[in-house]
Amino acid sequence: MNARVSNYIAFAALMVSTALGYWFVWGLLFVYWAIPSFYSGHAFLLTDVVRDEDPALFWLVQIAWIVLGALLVMHDVFPQIGVGRS
């Protein structure tokens, strides 16, 4: 399967999961974005963030992707610990 087809499938899966209220798919995507960035030294926020040029922002972006990913996965796996629930 080529990259273009897989992008369309991923986009459709994200939209369907969002419509159904399954946020863990976005969480997995955030983690998926973070992992290759550790090896390449490039992250993408609004533009390319290069670890050697701006290490503080690079690591903040990496931490944000991992934390957001984990929170979104945990939100669906453990809904009883969601924010604002009593």
C-alpha positions as CSV (number, residue, x, y, z in Angstrom):
1,M,0.0,0.0,0.0
2,N,1.5,3.4,-0.9
3,A,1.7,6.3,1.4
4,R,-1.1,8.2,-0.2
5,V,-3.6,5.5,0.3
6,S,-2.5,4.9,3.9
7,N,-2.9,8.6,4.6
8,Y,-6.5,8.5,3.3
9,I,-7.2,5.5,5.5
10,A,-5.6,7.1,8.5
11,F,-7.6,10.3,8.0
12,A,-10.9,8.4,7.7
13,A,-10.1,6.3,10.8
14,L,-9.3,9.5,12.8
15,M,-12.6,11.2,11.7
16,V,-14.7,8.1,12.4
17,S,-13.1,7.5,15.8
18,T,-13.5,11.2,16.7
19,A,-17.2,11.1,15.7
20,L,-17.7,8.0,17.9
21,G,-15.8,9.6,20.8
22,Y,-12.8,7.3,20.7
23,W,-9.9,9.7,21.5
24,F,-7.3,6.9,22.0
25,V,-6.7,6.9,18.2
26,W,-5.4,10.5,18.4
27,G,-3.3,9.5,21.4
28,L,-1.7,6.7,19.5
29,L,-1.0,9.2,16.6
30,F,0.7,11.6,19.0
31,V,2.9,8.9,20.3
32,Y,3.6,7.7,16.7
33,W,4.7,11.2,15.8
34,A,7.0,11.5,18.7
35,I,8.9,8.2,18.3
36,P,10.6,8.9,14.9
37,S,11.4,12.4,16.0
38,F,13.7,11.0,18.8
39,Y,15.8,9.4,16.1
40,S,15.7,12.0,13.4
41,G,16.1,15.1,15.6
42,H,13.3,16.8,13.8
43,A,9.8,17.5,15.2
44,F,7.0,19.4,13.5
45,L,5.0,22.0,15.3
46,L,4.0,24.8,12.9
47,T,7.4,24.5,11.2
48,D,10.3,22.0,11.5
49,V,11.9,22.1,15.0
50,V,15.4,20.8,14.8
51,R,17.0,19.4,18.0
52,D,20.5,20.8,17.2
53,E,19.1,24.3,16.5
54,D,16.5,24.6,19.3
55,P,16.9,21.8,21.8
56,A,14.5,23.3,24.4
57,L,11.6,23.6,22.0
58,F,12.4,20.2,20.5
59,W,12.1,18.5,23.9
60,L,9.1,20.5,24.9
61,V,7.3,19.3,21.7
62,Q,8.4,15.7,22.3
63,I,7.2,15.8,25.9
64,A,3.9,17.4,24.8
65,W,3.2,14.7,22.2
66,I,4.0,11.9,24.6
67,V,1.9,13.4,27.5
68,L,-1.0,14.3,25.2
69,G,-0.9,10.8,23.6
70,A,-0.8,9.1,27.0
71,L,-3.7,11.2,28.4
72,L,-5.9,10.6,25.4
73,V,-5.3,6.8,25.5
74,M,-5.9,6.8,29.3
75,H,-9.1,8.8,28.8
76,D,-10.6,6.0,26.8
77,V,-9.0,3.1,28.7
78,F,-9.7,4.5,32.2
79,P,-12.7,6.8,31.8
80,Q,-13.3,6.9,35.6
81,I,-10.1,9.0,36.1
82,G,-11.1,11.7,33.5
83,V,-10.7,15.3,34.3
84,G,-13.7,17.0,35.8
85,R,-15.6,13.9,36.7
86,S,-16.9,13.3,40.2
